[in-house]
Amino acid sequence: MVTLTYPGDWLTVAPDGKTAKRHLQALRKRYVKAWGEDVTAVWKLEFQRRGAPHFHLLMVPPHGLSRTPGARARSSAWVGAGQPFRQWLSAVWADIVGHPDPVERERHQLAGTGVDFAEGLRVTDPKRVAVYFTKHGSFAAKEYQNCVPAAWQEPGKGPGRFWGYWKLERVTVAVEVTHDQADRVARIIRRWARAQGTTRQVTVTRTKGGAIRSELAEVQGLAGAQTVACRKPTRRTVRRRVRRLASGRGFVSVNNGQTFAMSLSRALSIWEQSVSQ
C-alpha cells in the first residue's frame, strides 16, 4: 500500500481537486519512464483531519533500482534516478508537488510518502480489495476522510472522483432473463447477503427503560423543579448487522463471480422445476 500526502501548507500546492489529480497523473508518467512499465494499481482519495488530501494506491512496488536517463533527458528525469522504490517515490513526489518553501519541501520529501507492505497484505483477495476501497458507509469508516475541505467546495474546485484504477480491465457479462426470474434471483441474493451475518461498528446512546442515560445524576429540588441544565448522554460502541439489498437488487461482492453466477443459475433451475410440477 503506497500513501501520498501533502505538506503542512498544502493549499499552496493543491488549491483545488484538479491540481491534485494532475499530481497523481504526473507520478504515473514518471513511474513509466523510471521503471519501464505502466503501474497496475487501484487508487483512492481521502482527507486528513487537517483537511489535506492524500492518496492510497494498492499496488506491487517494483524491485531493483530505477532507470538512469540519457544525457539529453530533462532535469526532472534525473530526480530519484538509480534509487530503490522508496527513495525514488519520496524524491519524485516532492518534486511533482513542488512546494516553493525550501523548508516545507524538505520536510515533505522526508515524510510525504509511505510504503506499507503489512497494510497491503490485508487485501489478499478481490472481496477484501472491494471492502477496503468502499469502507465508507459500510464498516467503521472514519467520516472525516470523506469530508471535502471548505477550500475545495467552491464551484470548479471539487475533488472529482474519489477512486479509480490503472491498467485493469473490467469484465462484464449480460444475461437476459424474464421479469419473474429477475425477481427470484434478487430474492435469492438478498437472502444470501442476510445469511452472511456481516456487522459494522456504530456508536449508540445508552438508554435505561427507554430514557437516555446521562453522565450526571438527575437532581430534584424540593418541589421537583430543580434539574441539571446540561446533561451529556453517555454513548457506547456496539456492532450491528449491516442491511444491504433491503428493498432492491443492488449488488454483491464475491471473490469468484463466475462460480456465484453458476450457483444462482442452479437455484433458479430448481425453482422453475418446482413451479412447473
PyMOL commands that set and color helices and strands:
alter all, ss='L'
color gray80, all
select helices_A, chain A and resi 10-12+17-35+75-78+85-97+102-111+117-121+126-133+143-146+150-152+179-195+257-276
alter helices_A, ss='H'
color red, helices_A
select strands_A, chain A and resi 2-4+41-47+53-59+113-115+163-166+199-205+207-208+211-212+235-241
alter strands_A, ss='S'
color yellow, strands_A
deselect
rebuild
show_as cartoon
